[in-house]
Amino acid sequence: MKRLFPILSVFTAILLGYALYEALVVAPTDAQQGDVYRIIYYHVPSAWTAFLLFFINFIANIWPARNPRPRLRRSGL
């Protein structure tokens, strides 16, 4: 996992940069709201990703409580 982390970090940074470019440059402006509407194209997917990662973190924190490891006994104490 330690070798995979830098690769995934760079891949994530590239995808975030691409999403920001698409949201602020390529996306069309709204007839009533103008350029302010474009931020929705970046903000909503970011919010969904954050909710997904919070849920994964919640599951990862509960998992050890549901499936405890057997404890090692110390000998000689």
KAWOWO-V905791 format. One record per backbone hydrogen bond with DSSP energy under -1.0 kcal/mol. CO is the residue of the C=O (numbers start at 1). NH is the residue of the N-H. Records with the same first field share a line. If there is no record, write none. Layout:
CO: NH / NH
This chain:
1: 5
4: 8
5: 9
6: 10
7: 11
8: 12
9: 13
10: 14
11: 15
12: 16
13: 17
14: 18
15: 19
16: 20
17: 21
18: 22
19: 23
20: 24
21: 25 / 26
22: 27
30: 34
34: 30
35: 38
37: 40
38: 41
39: 43
40: 44
42: 46
43: 47
44: 48
45: 49
46: 50
47: 51
48: 52
49: 53
50: 54
51: 55
52: 56
53: 57
54: 58
55: 59
56: 60
57: 61
58: 62
59: 63
62: 66
63: 67
